[in-house]
Amino acid sequence: KQEVTQIPAALSVPEGENLVLNCSFTDSAIYNLQWFRQDPGKGLTSLLLIQSSQREQTSGRLNASLDKSSGRSTLYIAASQPGDSATYLCAPRGTGNQFYFGTGTSLTVIP
Amino acid sequence: NAGVTQTPKFQVLKTGQSMTLQCAQDMNHEYMSWYRQDPGMGLRLIHYSVGAGITDQGEVPNGYNVSRSTTEDFPLRLLSAAPSQTSVYFCASSPLGGGIWDTGELFFGEGSRLTVL
């Protein structure tokens, strides 16, 4: 069974700082990996999706990288803003159509 | 497109009552799934389906039933609610993947918050 670990579990940074969220997974046989954002009491919003053949994806201030062979993905957030405060989850998709979720990193950006 | 729609958003049940959480998607996705989210536990897969007439169990299926009679709908039934089923439930859908234009992206509904007294 795929195990997904996200470190750190919680992170608090001052506004404007660049930051990196980490995701590791135990089975490298994945189809893709998604990063999601979840605001308190809300659903999950997809941020970035990286296919297994790709190394990274960028959307605005967000950049996600994937090293499938080592079972790692990172989400880089540039110039953080208070509106970035949320929980961030990564989810590798197995080749058998199973999605696996980490418990997330809770980010607080302090104005 | 409405995406993934879940109803109801909130529900309070008494122990032993039954109910159905509804999920519908308008993206013609083959894959649909139900998760529950509990504090400190992350998202856990309850049941999933890869097409009409096909369902399978996830990590925590006990106490829940599903069916998939159409591509669009994937209801989750609680036959006899228990306090341990108090949780937030999410429905999600995705293409199966493998096509040229198909990224296999997973889309979530807004969630249904269930309290069992």
Interface residues (C-beta under 8 A of the other chain):
Chain A: Y31 N32 Q34 F36 K42 G43 L44 T45 S46 L49 Q51 L89 A91 R93 N97 Q98 F99 F101 G102 T103 G104
Chain B: Y31 S33 Y35 G40 M41 G42 L43 L45 Y48 V50 F90 A92 S94 L96 G97 T103 G104 E105 L106 F107 F108 G109 E110 G111
